[in-house]
Amino acid sequence: MEELCYVVLSCLLVIVVLYGLLELHYFLRMCLCVVLARFVKRRCHILDSTTVNGLCLSNDVDTLLYHMNNARYFRELDFARVDFYERTKLYRTITGLGGSVFQGAATIRYRRFIRPFHRFNIVSRIIYWDEQSLFMEHRFVRPSDKFVHCIAICRQRVIDVSMETVMSALLNAATSSRASVTTPLPLPLSSPTSHQPGGISNPAMEPSHAENGHAHSQQQPQQQQQQPQQVLSTVKLKPPLPPELGKWIEYNDMSSKNLRSGC
């Protein structure tokens, strides 16, 4: 009996040490998030929005125990990004093309605090991309009335691969998958209006863009004719640069130039 007590105490001590050194619950939750996104949740179009659930716990609040600590918002974004990366196959596409991705910049605007033990959702979506970067928007939303507590903008930098190439691969893969489901037989070239509605949900796109973007690859039987249409499809699906994001990109570029010049 005494040996059993020593074993139990040793196990508890190891857990406490691991929790103090590694923040064990963070890694356990990250593993759970990856498993759920990869094996349980449905796959999403790269331009879809994804949602993860959160709860403000006692270890998330500030010293006054009044609301969620400001730094915790950025940590919660880790789980939202992992969920988005896995469900859209974004990370696997980047690494499959020989590249890697890391956080380049982030900004957040707070509107109203989140109280302890209150639930929230993080809604994530792509708002723009260029040759080197992917720009994502994350909204902390109250489930009861859809009130937006805060909005975060993150810039994901990719290296050793073009972001345009990554997005083209994902958009073309989604187009091919959709075509195989909705149109098992080739559509005649003289019937552009026979495009079937539905398919992959994408609220970020205009309906005309979605129709134009998915029509070309279904109608071109030869690979050499299909490639230019795929490039055109990617251009049509790409969202326009939001004005506020353009200002933010300009600020980041100015900051980088000042740091390189020694300012």
C-alpha positions as CSV (number, residue, x, y, z in Angstrom):
1,M,0.0,0.0,0.0
2,E,2.8,2.4,0.9
3,E,4.5,1.7,-2.5
4,L,1.3,2.5,-4.3
5,C,1.0,5.8,-2.5
6,Y,4.6,6.7,-3.6
7,V,3.7,5.8,-7.2
8,V,0.6,8.0,-7.2
9,L,2.5,10.9,-5.6
10,S,5.3,10.5,-8.2
11,C,2.8,10.6,-11.0
12,L,1.2,13.7,-9.6
13,L,4.6,15.4,-9.2
14,V,5.5,14.6,-12.8
15,I,2.1,16.1,-14.0
16,V,2.7,19.2,-12.0
17,V,6.2,19.6,-13.3
18,L,5.1,19.1,-16.9
19,Y,2.2,21.5,-16.4
20,G,4.6,24.2,-15.0
21,L,7.3,23.7,-17.6
22,L,5.3,22.9,-20.8
23,E,1.8,24.4,-20.1
24,L,0.5,20.9,-20.6
25,H,-3.1,21.7,-21.2
26,Y,-2.1,23.9,-24.2
27,F,-0.4,21.0,-26.0
28,L,-3.2,18.6,-25.1
29,R,-5.8,21.0,-26.5
30,M,-3.7,21.5,-29.6
31,C,-3.5,17.8,-30.2
32,L,-7.2,17.5,-29.7
33,C,-7.8,20.4,-32.2
34,V,-5.7,18.7,-34.8
35,V,-7.4,15.3,-34.4
36,L,-10.9,16.8,-34.6
37,A,-10.0,19.0,-37.6
38,R,-8.4,16.1,-39.5
39,F,-10.7,13.2,-38.7
40,V,-14.0,14.5,-37.4
41,K,-14.9,17.9,-38.9
42,R,-15.9,18.2,-42.5
43,R,-13.5,19.5,-45.1
44,C,-13.9,23.2,-46.2
45,H,-13.2,25.2,-49.3
46,I,-10.1,27.3,-49.0
47,L,-12.3,30.5,-49.2
48,D,-14.9,29.3,-46.6
49,S,-15.0,30.5,-43.0
50,T,-14.3,28.0,-40.2
51,T,-15.4,28.2,-36.6
52,V,-13.9,26.9,-33.4
53,N,-15.4,27.1,-29.9
54,G,-13.8,28.6,-26.9
55,L,-14.4,29.2,-23.2
56,C,-12.8,31.8,-21.0
57,L,-11.4,29.8,-18.0
58,S,-9.9,31.0,-14.7
59,N,-6.4,30.7,-16.1
60,D,-7.3,33.0,-19.1
61,V,-8.3,36.1,-17.1
62,D,-6.2,39.0,-15.9
63,T,-5.0,39.8,-12.4
64,L,-8.3,41.5,-11.5
65,L,-10.3,38.4,-12.5
66,Y,-12.6,40.6,-14.5
67,H,-12.1,39.6,-18.2
68,M,-10.0,37.5,-20.5
69,N,-6.4,38.6,-20.6
70,N,-5.4,40.5,-23.8
71,A,-2.6,38.1,-24.6
72,R,-4.9,35.1,-24.4
73,Y,-6.7,36.3,-27.6
74,F,-3.6,35.6,-29.6
75,R,-3.1,32.2,-28.1
76,E,-6.6,31.3,-29.0
77,L,-5.8,32.2,-32.6
78,D,-3.3,29.3,-32.6
79,F,-6.2,26.8,-32.3
80,A,-8.3,28.7,-34.9
81,R,-5.4,28.6,-37.4
82,V,-4.7,24.9,-36.9
83,D,-8.3,24.1,-37.4
84,F,-8.4,26.2,-40.6
85,Y,-5.1,24.8,-41.9
86,E,-6.3,21.2,-41.4
87,R,-9.8,21.5,-42.7
88,T,-8.8,23.3,-45.9
89,K,-5.6,21.3,-46.4
90,L,-3.7,24.6,-46.6
91,Y,-0.7,23.5,-44.5
92,R,-0.3,20.2,-46.3
93,T,-0.4,21.9,-49.6
94,I,2.3,24.4,-48.6
95,T,4.6,21.6,-47.3
96,G,3.8,19.4,-50.2
97,L,5.1,22.1,-52.5
98,G,8.3,22.3,-50.5
99,G,7.5,25.5,-48.6
100,S,6.8,26.5,-45.0
101,V,4.7,29.1,-43.3
102,F,5.1,31.3,-40.2
103,Q,3.5,34.3,-38.6
104,G,4.7,37.5,-40.1
105,A,2.5,40.1,-38.4
106,A,-0.7,40.5,-36.4
107,T,-2.9,43.2,-35.2
108,I,-6.1,43.1,-33.0
109,R,-8.8,45.5,-32.3
110,Y,-10.8,45.0,-29.1
111,R,-14.5,46.1,-28.8
112,R,-15.8,44.5,-25.6
113,F,-14.2,42.2,-23.1
114,I,-15.0,38.5,-22.6
115,R,-16.0,37.7,-19.0
116,P,-14.8,34.6,-17.2
117,F,-16.6,31.3,-18.0
118,H,-18.3,32.9,-21.0
119,R,-18.3,31.0,-24.3
120,F,-17.1,32.5,-27.6
121,N,-16.6,31.4,-31.2
122,I,-13.6,32.3,-33.4
123,V,-14.6,32.7,-37.1
124,S,-11.6,32.6,-39.4
125,R,-11.4,33.3,-43.2
126,I,-8.9,34.4,-45.8
127,I,-9.4,38.0,-46.9
128,Y,-6.5,38.4,-49.4
129,W,-3.2,36.9,-50.5
130,D,-0.2,38.0,-52.6
131,E,2.9,36.4,-53.9
132,Q,4.5,35.9,-50.4
133,S,1.8,36.2,-47.8
134,L,-1.7,35.1,-46.8
135,F,-3.9,37.5,-44.9
136,M,-6.5,36.0,-42.5
137,E,-9.2,37.7,-40.4
138,H,-10.3,36.2,-37.1
139,R,-13.5,37.3,-35.3
140,F,-14.3,36.6,-31.7
141,V,-18.1,36.2,-31.8
142,R,-20.5,35.8,-28.9
143,P,-22.7,32.8,-29.7
144,S,-25.9,34.1,-28.3
145,D,-26.4,37.3,-30.4
146,K,-23.4,37.1,-32.8
147,F,-21.8,40.2,-31.2
148,V,-18.2,40.7,-32.4
149,H,-15.9,41.1,-29.3
150,C,-12.8,41.8,-31.4
151,I,-11.2,41.4,-34.8
152,A,-7.7,40.2,-35.5
153,I,-5.8,40.4,-38.8
154,C,-2.8,38.1,-39.3
155,R,-0.2,37.9,-42.0
156,Q,1.1,34.4,-42.7
157,R,4.4,34.5,-44.6
158,V,5.4,31.6,-46.8
159,I,8.9,30.8,-47.9
160,D,10.4,28.5,-50.7
161,V,7.0,28.6,-52.5
162,S,4.7,31.2,-54.1
163,M,1.4,31.8,-52.3
164,E,-0.2,32.3,-55.7
165,T,0.9,28.7,-56.6
166,V,-0.5,27.3,-53.3
167,M,-3.9,29.0,-53.8
168,S,-4.0,28.0,-57.4
169,A,-3.5,24.4,-56.4
170,L,-6.2,24.5,-53.7
171,L,-8.7,26.3,-55.9
172,N,-8.2,24.0,-58.8
173,A,-8.4,20.9,-56.6
174,A,-11.7,22.2,-55.2
175,T,-13.0,22.9,-58.7
176,S,-12.1,19.5,-59.9
177,S,-13.7,17.8,-56.9
178,R,-16.8,19.9,-57.4
179,A,-17.0,19.1,-61.1
180,S,-16.7,15.3,-60.5
181,V,-19.6,15.5,-58.0
182,T,-22.0,17.9,-59.8
183,T,-21.3,17.1,-63.5
184,P,-20.3,13.4,-64.1
185,L,-20.7,14.0,-67.8
186,P,-18.8,16.7,-69.8
187,L,-20.9,19.8,-70.5
188,P,-21.3,20.9,-74.1
189,L,-19.4,24.1,-75.0
190,S,-22.6,25.6,-76.3
191,S,-24.4,25.4,-73.0
192,P,-22.7,27.7,-70.5
193,T,-26.0,28.2,-68.7
194,S,-26.3,24.5,-67.7
195,H,-24.0,25.1,-64.7
196,Q,-25.5,23.5,-61.7
197,P,-26.0,25.6,-58.6
198,G,-24.9,24.5,-55.1
199,G,-21.7,22.6,-54.5
200,I,-19.0,24.1,-52.3
201,S,-20.3,26.8,-50.1
202,N,-18.3,30.0,-50.3
203,P,-19.8,33.2,-48.8
204,A,-16.7,35.2,-49.5
205,M,-17.3,35.0,-53.3
206,E,-19.8,36.8,-55.5
207,P,-22.2,34.4,-57.2
208,S,-21.0,35.5,-60.6
209,H,-17.4,34.8,-59.6
210,A,-18.2,31.4,-58.3
211,E,-20.0,30.5,-61.6
212,N,-17.2,31.8,-63.8
213,G,-14.5,30.3,-61.6
214,H,-16.0,26.8,-61.8
215,A,-17.1,26.7,-65.4
216,H,-13.9,26.6,-67.3
217,S,-12.2,23.4,-66.1
218,Q,-15.5,21.4,-66.7
219,Q,-15.5,22.3,-70.3
220,Q,-11.9,21.8,-71.4
221,P,-11.0,18.1,-72.1
222,Q,-7.3,18.6,-72.8
223,Q,-4.7,19.4,-70.2
224,Q,-2.9,22.0,-72.4
225,Q,-6.2,23.9,-72.9
226,Q,-7.1,23.6,-69.2
227,Q,-4.1,25.2,-67.7
228,P,-4.8,28.9,-68.9
229,Q,-8.4,28.6,-67.8
230,Q,-7.3,27.4,-64.3
231,V,-5.1,30.5,-64.0
232,L,-8.1,32.7,-65.0
233,S,-10.3,30.9,-62.5
234,T,-7.8,31.6,-59.7
235,V,-7.8,35.3,-60.6
236,K,-11.6,35.5,-60.6
237,L,-11.9,33.8,-57.2
238,K,-9.3,36.0,-55.6
239,P,-11.0,38.6,-53.3
240,P,-10.2,42.3,-53.8
241,L,-7.8,44.0,-51.4
242,P,-9.8,45.6,-48.6
243,P,-8.9,49.3,-48.1
244,E,-8.1,48.9,-44.4
245,L,-5.9,45.9,-45.1
246,G,-4.1,48.0,-47.8
247,K,-3.3,50.6,-45.2
248,W,-2.0,48.0,-42.8
249,I,0.2,46.4,-45.4
250,E,1.6,49.8,-46.2
251,Y,2.4,50.4,-42.5
252,N,4.2,47.0,-42.2
253,D,6.2,47.8,-45.3
254,M,7.2,51.2,-43.9
255,S,8.2,49.6,-40.6
256,S,10.3,47.0,-42.4
257,K,12.1,49.7,-44.4
258,N,12.8,51.7,-41.2
259,L,14.3,48.6,-39.4
260,R,16.5,47.8,-42.4
261,S,17.8,51.3,-42.5
262,G,18.6,51.2,-38.8
263,C,15.9,53.5,-37.6
